[in-house]
Amino acid sequence: MKIKPEEISSLIKEQIQSFNQPFSETDTGKVISVGDGIALVYGLEKAMMNELVLFSNDIYGLVLNLEEDHVGVALLSTTQTIKEGDIVKRTKRTVEVPVGDALLGRVVNALGQPIDNLGPIKTSVFRPVERIAPGVMTREPVNTPLQTGMMAIDAMIPIGRGQRELIIGDRQTGKTAIAIDTILNQKDQNVLCIYVAIGQKNSTVANIVERLKSNGAMKYTTVVAASASEIGTLQWLAPFSGTAIGEEWLESGKDVLIVYDDLSKHAVAYRTLSLLLRRPPGREAYPGDIFYLHSRLLERACKLDKAHGGGSLTALPIIETQAGDNSAYIPTNVISITDGQIFLQTDLFNSGQRPAIDSGQSVSRVGGAAQIGAMKQVVRSLKIELANYRELQSFAQFGSDIDASTKKVLVHGGVLLNLLKQNQYEPLPVDQQILFLYAVQNRYVEQVPSHELKALLNTYYHFIESKHPEIIQDIKVKKKFQDKTLELLKKVTTSFFEKRVA
């Protein structure tokens, strides 16, 4: 084949003439290859990162790779109709999802489309799924508690509105149970909730939705589901879509809680996409920007100052570990991004301690700022007492003779552990938690058999509620005990347990 100089010169002239031409509305490309949810497209020179593109058969894709001679597009549906040579057009738009109060009580997919057979979502407001997190100067410190209804968390690892608290542990240790109980406890608390299910079975998501409905929680909850059967692109987009839905309420001054269940599967979906796009793999085959993926997601959780509406977005990401290995790549990444973590231990779970929270490794970096004064007054050194109990317990099982002070610590620690056991779907109001802790911390129930403890404490709470409502009022309204209320509480509690404890 002979190369003709005149043909080469005519091609160069054409390129020069079209170089400064205005942008074409029909910027197009052609599919080079397609497979595993990824299409390589020649052309689309003006395409932008994360831009939506439209294939000839009305299927959308998302531009994720900008190469020198082609672009990599992740498809947004599991279709087999795209083939080599198909035309692809730019839309000059990014992925958007519907937002607003019309989403409450609905189950949607990662694109905000309803999947609950309740008809279309009636809203005209849309938001892009990706956006820059609010700046430092628009935020204010996290100082308002978000009550989970679980005594072990509200007493020892308090969560504030606008915080990012990681729930981490092996599979089947109750991570999702903590998140669902927290959602249930937001009833009548003026907190809107979003539950994002990533890579789960459809039946699991259906069971969670049914549980939320039966407890009246779907009225203030939106479920975003990208199940295991769906394409990896949707699993990657789901948490960003859920966050966009929450940000609409955040910026209108409301308090929002969002659960990402779970970010381990989210990272795996993103790794799959990246490897199919031929991005270079790094540690554990994850792409180099996996940390940035989760940080730009979780940084969007915040508490805004009054000038920007005063709303909050609280994030509870869930991470699954393998055999308790918290030092793996994704767990360490997300631990470093969040403001604390709730560690769930398999041994505690198997021994019947539910929720199976390891108080030694769990921490909230917001701390006492996210606790009401009354809780601080009664909790005192709860974590230290549990640590002392666990340390002495390991020694006591090898020794036959135990001195009186050691026995006292062991008895009190056993009562505390028994108190912190809590059934799933039974969150406790904070005033009830505080009175239970007051009775236990002041050693009123040391002689009570473990199987009778909860019943006796419930009787004690109802007694104070009916006979001395001013004590409950102090907790609910003033958020802390006045000196005279503490004196009354001591007198009433002593009188109550003297009559009932032998």
Stockholm file with secondary structure:
# STOCKHOLM 1.0

chainA/1-502         MKIKPEEISSLIKEQIQSFNQPFSETDTGKVISVGDGIALVYGLEKAMMNELVLFSNDIYGLVLNLEEDHVGVALLSTTQTIKEGDIVKRTKRTVEVPVGDALLGRVVNALGQPIDNLGPIKTSVFRPVERIAPGVMTREPVNTPLQTGMMAIDAMIPIGRGQRELIIGDRQTGKTAIAIDTILNQKDQNVLCIYVAIGQKNSTVANIVERLKSNGAMKYTTVVAASASEIGTLQWLAPFSGTAIGEEWLESGKDVLIVYDDLSKHAVAYRTLSLLLRRPPGREAYPGDIFYLHSRLLERACKLDKAHGGGSLTALPIIETQAGDNSAYIPTNVISITDGQIFLQTDLFNSGQRPAIDSGQSVSRVGGAAQIGAMKQVVRSLKIELANYRELQSFAQFGSDIDASTKKVLVHGGVLLNLLKQNQYEPLPVDQQILFLYAVQNRYVEQVPSHELKALLNTYYHFIESKHPEIIQDIKVKKKFQDKTLELLKKVTTSFFEKRVA
#=GR chainA/1-502 SS CCCCHHHHHHHHHHHHHHHTCCCCTTCEEEEEEEETTEEEEEECTTCCTTEEEEETTSCEEEEEEECSSCEEEEESSCCSCCCTTCEEEEEEEECEEECSGGGTTCEECTTSCBCSSSCCCCCCCEEESCCCCCCGGGBCCCCSBCCCSCHHHHHHSCCBTTCBCEEEESTTSSHHHHHHHHHHTTTTTTEEEEEEEESCCHHHHHHHHHHHHHTTCGGGEEEEEECTTSCHHHHHHHHHHHHHHHHHHHTTTCEEEEEEETHHHHHHHHHHHHHHTTCCBCGGGCBTTHHHHHHHHHTTCCBBCGGGTCCEEEEEEEEECSTTCTTSHHHHHHHHHSSEEEEECHHHHHTTCSSCBCTTTCEESSGGGGSCHHHHHHHTTHHHHHHHHHHHHHHHTTCSCCCHHHHHHHHHHHHHHHHHCCCTTCCCCHHHHHHHHHHHHTTSSTTSCHHHHHHHHHHHHHHHHHHCHHHHHIIIIISSCCHHHHHHHHHHHHHHHHHHCC
#=GC SS_cons         CCCCHHHHHHHHHHHHHHHTCCCCTTCEEEEEEEETTEEEEEECTTCCTTEEEEETTSCEEEEEEECSSCEEEEESSCCSCCCTTCEEEEEEEECEEECSGGGTTCEECTTSCBCSSSCCCCCCCEEESCCCCCCGGGBCCCCSBCCCSCHHHHHHSCCBTTCBCEEEESTTSSHHHHHHHHHHTTTTTTEEEEEEEESCCHHHHHHHHHHHHHTTCGGGEEEEEECTTSCHHHHHHHHHHHHHHHHHHHTTTCEEEEEEETHHHHHHHHHHHHHHTTCCBCGGGCBTTHHHHHHHHHTTCCBBCGGGTCCEEEEEEEEECSTTCTTSHHHHHHHHHSSEEEEECHHHHHTTCSSCBCTTTCEESSGGGGSCHHHHHHHTTHHHHHHHHHHHHHHHTTCSCCCHHHHHHHHHHHHHHHHHCCCTTCCCCHHHHHHHHHHHHTTSSTTSCHHHHHHHHHHHHHHHHHHCHHHHHIIIIISSCCHHHHHHHHHHHHHHHHHHCC
//
